[in-house]
Amino acid sequence: MQQIRVAIAGAGGRMGRTLVDTVHHTDGLIVNAATERAESGLVGTDVGEVAGIGRVGVLIRPDLDELLGDFDVLIDFTTPAATLHHLNLCRDARCRMVIGTTGLSPSQREAITETAIDTALVYAPNMSVGVNLCFKLLDMAARVMGDDVDIEIIEAHHRHKVDAPSGTALRMGEVVAAALGRDLDKVALYGRHGHTGPREGRTIGFETIRAGDTVGEHTVWFAAEGERVEIAHKASNRMTFARGAVRAARWVAERERGQFDMQDVLGLREL
């Protein structure tokens, strides 16, 4: 079987190093290209040594445009600006993408949709298999419990995370709102302070915690009088996101074009 050649954007970061390690140890996939920002001291070094797996013969480069043709699928967990640049390059070169970047604006998400006209990509705010199973459970819970419950979404991440609420928390809110026929932009309530008055029943509340080295925790409450259902996911390390991304890379390599998410990769839409 021909190996799928994978490029890792932001290969020197915490997530990038984990992705390099995971791809390297996955049968049928090979790390064939890697990038870091131009000012990084890691440019020119072997990506395997940076990831702690030993030399793999792939040097980190400052820009993806130097590497087009060297890979089949790009895995991108970088920044919105970098991802937008990579979208343009991959669209022109017809390279597949797996995008886990969070904090994207509506216009940047629209750019992803437009890119999918010409190539295949998987875009998901969270690549974890467990989190994507939770999305399915949240849809079910919201439909069953309906408007009789108060809904709160609590998320926690490490002190270095720059966007809030997390992309995963927002996606959870979108799933619940869609199941209830609500517009999340109109019913979302981000934090509370001061004299807020009684809770308005149709709102979907978000609470954000940033502390220490917390990898990622999400809990959704469906609270009624006398009972509460909680759907929760806790990640103990970044490997869970990397494994999902690698699974997505293998899946999207067989598609010609179109925008997909982890529900497609995992076959959860059919359940």
C-alpha positions as CSV (number, residue, x, y, z in Angstrom):
1,M,0.0,0.0,0.0
2,Q,1.3,3.4,-0.9
3,Q,2.1,5.6,2.0
4,I,0.2,8.8,2.6
5,R,2.7,11.7,2.8
6,V,1.8,14.1,5.6
7,A,2.9,17.7,6.2
8,I,2.7,19.2,9.7
9,A,2.2,22.9,10.1
10,G,3.6,24.4,13.3
11,A,5.6,21.3,13.9
12,G,7.7,22.8,16.7
13,G,4.7,23.6,18.9
14,R,3.2,21.4,21.6
15,M,0.5,20.0,19.3
16,G,2.8,19.9,16.3
17,R,5.4,17.7,18.1
18,T,2.6,15.4,19.2
19,L,1.3,15.2,15.6
20,V,4.8,14.3,14.3
21,D,5.1,11.6,16.8
22,T,1.7,10.1,16.1
23,V,2.1,10.2,12.3
24,H,5.5,8.6,12.5
25,H,4.1,5.7,14.5
26,T,1.0,5.2,12.3
27,D,1.2,2.5,9.6
28,G,0.6,3.8,6.1
29,L,1.5,7.4,6.9
30,I,4.8,9.2,6.8
31,V,5.9,12.7,7.9
32,N,7.3,14.1,4.7
33,A,7.2,17.9,5.3
34,A,7.1,20.3,8.3
35,T,6.9,24.0,8.8
36,E,7.4,26.6,11.6
37,R,7.2,30.4,11.6
38,A,10.2,32.0,9.9
39,E,11.6,33.6,13.1
40,S,11.6,30.2,15.0
41,G,15.0,28.9,15.9
42,L,13.8,25.4,14.9
43,V,13.8,26.2,11.1
44,G,16.4,24.0,9.5
45,T,16.4,21.3,12.2
46,D,15.2,17.7,11.8
47,V,11.5,17.5,12.7
48,G,12.0,14.1,14.3
49,E,14.6,15.4,16.7
50,V,12.3,18.3,17.6
51,A,9.5,15.8,18.4
52,G,11.8,13.5,20.4
53,I,11.6,10.5,18.1
54,G,15.1,10.8,16.5
55,R,16.1,11.9,13.0
56,V,13.6,11.2,10.2
57,G,15.3,13.2,7.5
58,V,12.8,16.0,7.2
59,L,13.9,19.5,7.9
60,I,11.5,22.2,9.2
61,R,10.9,24.9,6.7
62,P,9.6,28.5,7.2
63,D,6.8,28.3,4.6
64,L,4.6,25.7,3.0
65,D,5.1,27.1,-0.5
66,E,8.5,25.6,-0.5
67,L,7.0,22.1,0.1
68,L,4.1,21.9,-2.3
69,G,4.3,18.5,-4.1
70,D,6.1,16.9,-1.1
71,F,2.9,15.9,0.7
72,D,-0.7,14.6,0.2
73,V,-2.3,15.9,3.3
74,L,-1.5,18.9,5.5
75,I,-2.5,18.8,9.2
76,D,-2.8,22.3,10.5
77,F,-3.3,23.2,14.1
78,T,-1.8,26.7,13.9
79,T,-3.3,30.2,14.0
80,P,-6.1,31.7,11.9
81,A,-3.8,33.8,9.8
82,A,-1.4,30.9,9.1
83,T,-4.3,28.6,8.3
84,L,-5.8,31.1,5.8
85,H,-2.4,31.3,4.1
86,H,-2.2,27.5,3.9
87,L,-5.7,27.3,2.5
88,N,-4.8,29.4,-0.4
89,L,-1.7,27.3,-1.1
90,C,-3.4,24.0,-0.8
91,R,-6.4,25.1,-2.9
92,D,-4.0,26.0,-5.8
93,A,-2.0,22.8,-5.4
94,R,-5.1,20.6,-4.8
95,C,-3.7,19.3,-1.5
96,R,-6.0,17.8,1.1
97,M,-6.1,19.4,4.6
98,V,-7.0,18.5,8.1
99,I,-7.7,21.7,10.1
100,G,-7.9,21.9,13.9
101,T,-7.2,25.6,14.2
102,T,-9.6,27.4,16.6
103,G,-10.6,31.0,16.9
104,L,-11.5,31.4,13.2
105,S,-13.7,34.3,12.2
106,P,-16.9,33.8,10.1
107,S,-15.0,35.1,7.0
108,Q,-12.2,32.7,7.7
109,R,-14.6,29.8,8.1
110,E,-16.2,30.8,4.8
111,A,-12.7,30.6,3.2
112,I,-12.6,27.0,4.3
113,T,-15.9,26.3,2.6
114,E,-14.7,28.0,-0.6
115,T,-11.5,26.0,-0.6
116,A,-13.5,22.8,-0.4
117,I,-14.9,23.5,-3.8
118,D,-11.5,22.6,-5.3
119,T,-10.0,20.1,-2.8
120,A,-11.0,17.9,0.2
121,L,-10.6,19.0,3.8
122,V,-11.7,18.0,7.3
123,Y,-12.4,21.0,9.6
124,A,-13.3,20.4,13.2
125,P,-12.7,22.4,16.3
126,N,-11.8,19.2,18.2
127,M,-10.4,16.0,16.6
128,S,-10.9,13.8,19.6
129,V,-13.0,10.7,18.9
130,G,-14.6,11.0,22.4
131,V,-15.5,14.7,21.9
132,N,-17.2,14.0,18.6
133,L,-19.1,11.2,20.2
134,C,-20.2,13.8,22.8
135,F,-21.5,16.0,20.0
136,K,-23.8,13.1,18.9
137,L,-24.9,12.6,22.5
138,L,-25.6,16.3,23.0
139,D,-27.9,16.4,20.0
140,M,-29.8,13.4,21.4
141,A,-30.0,14.9,24.9
142,A,-31.2,18.3,23.6
143,R,-34.0,16.7,21.5
144,V,-35.2,14.5,24.3
145,M,-35.1,17.1,27.1
146,G,-36.2,20.0,25.0
147,D,-37.1,23.3,26.5
148,D,-37.7,21.9,30.0
149,V,-34.0,22.3,31.0
150,D,-31.5,25.0,31.6
151,I,-28.3,24.4,29.6
152,E,-24.8,25.4,30.7
153,I,-21.5,24.7,29.0
154,I,-18.4,24.7,31.2
155,E,-14.9,24.4,29.7
156,A,-11.3,24.5,31.1
157,H,-8.0,24.8,29.3
158,H,-4.3,25.6,30.0
159,R,-3.2,29.1,30.8
160,H,-1.7,29.6,27.3
161,K,-4.9,29.2,25.3
162,V,-5.7,32.6,23.7
163,D,-9.4,32.2,22.6
164,A,-12.4,31.8,24.8
165,P,-14.8,30.1,24.9
166,S,-13.0,27.2,23.2
167,G,-13.9,26.2,19.7
168,T,-15.1,22.9,21.1
169,A,-17.4,24.6,23.6
170,L,-18.8,26.8,20.9
171,R,-19.4,23.8,18.7
172,M,-21.2,22.1,21.6
173,G,-23.4,25.2,21.9
174,E,-24.1,25.1,18.1
175,V,-25.1,21.4,18.3
176,V,-27.5,22.0,21.2
177,A,-29.0,25.2,19.7
178,A,-29.6,23.5,16.3
179,A,-31.3,20.6,18.0
180,L,-33.6,23.0,19.8
181,G,-34.3,25.2,16.8
182,R,-32.5,28.2,18.4
183,D,-29.9,30.7,17.0
184,L,-26.8,30.4,19.2
185,D,-25.8,34.0,18.4
186,K,-29.1,35.2,19.9
187,V,-29.2,32.9,23.0
188,A,-25.6,32.5,24.1
189,L,-24.6,34.1,27.4
190,Y,-20.9,34.3,28.0
191,G,-20.2,34.6,31.7
192,R,-22.1,36.4,34.4
193,H,-21.2,39.3,36.7
194,G,-23.0,41.5,39.2
195,H,-26.8,41.5,39.7
196,T,-28.0,39.4,36.7
197,G,-31.5,38.7,37.8
198,P,-33.2,35.3,37.3
199,R,-31.9,33.1,34.6
200,E,-33.7,33.4,31.2
201,G,-34.8,29.9,30.3
202,R,-33.9,29.8,26.6
203,T,-30.3,31.0,27.0
204,I,-27.3,28.7,26.7
205,G,-24.6,29.7,29.2
206,F,-20.9,29.5,28.8
207,E,-18.3,29.5,31.5
208,T,-14.5,29.5,30.9
209,I,-11.6,28.4,33.0
210,R,-7.9,29.0,32.2
211,A,-5.5,27.4,34.6
212,G,-2.2,25.5,34.7
213,D,-1.6,22.8,32.2
214,T,-5.2,21.7,31.7
215,V,-5.3,20.0,28.3
216,G,-9.1,20.3,27.8
217,E,-12.2,19.7,29.8
218,H,-15.8,20.2,28.7
219,T,-19.1,19.6,30.5
220,V,-22.6,20.4,29.4
221,W,-25.4,20.5,32.0
222,F,-29.0,19.8,31.1
223,A,-30.6,20.9,34.5
224,A,-34.3,20.5,35.3
225,E,-36.2,20.7,38.6
226,G,-35.1,17.6,40.5
227,E,-32.5,16.2,38.2
228,R,-29.5,17.1,36.0
229,V,-27.9,15.3,33.1
230,E,-24.2,16.0,32.5
231,I,-22.3,15.0,29.3
232,A,-18.6,15.5,29.9
233,H,-15.3,14.9,28.2
234,K,-11.8,15.3,29.8
235,A,-8.6,15.0,27.8
236,S,-5.5,14.0,29.8
237,N,-3.0,14.6,27.0
238,R,-2.8,15.9,23.4
239,M,-2.4,12.5,21.9
240,T,-6.2,12.0,21.8
241,F,-6.5,15.0,19.4
242,A,-3.5,13.9,17.3
243,R,-4.9,10.4,16.9
244,G,-8.2,11.8,15.6
245,A,-6.3,14.2,13.2
246,V,-4.3,11.3,11.9
247,R,-7.5,9.2,11.4
248,A,-9.0,12.2,9.5
249,A,-5.8,12.5,7.3
250,R,-6.1,8.9,6.3
251,W,-9.8,9.3,5.6
252,V,-9.6,12.6,3.6
253,A,-6.7,11.3,1.5
254,E,-9.3,9.2,-0.4
255,R,-11.6,12.2,-1.2
256,E,-11.3,14.5,-4.1
257,R,-13.1,17.6,-2.8
258,G,-15.6,18.7,-0.2
259,Q,-15.7,20.0,3.3
260,F,-16.1,17.4,6.0
261,D,-15.8,17.1,9.8
262,M,-15.2,14.4,12.3
263,Q,-18.8,13.3,12.3
264,D,-18.1,12.2,8.7
265,V,-14.8,10.6,9.4
266,L,-16.2,8.5,12.3
267,G,-19.5,7.7,10.5
268,L,-21.6,9.2,13.2
269,R,-24.0,10.9,10.9
270,E,-25.4,7.4,10.0
271,L,-26.3,6.6,13.6
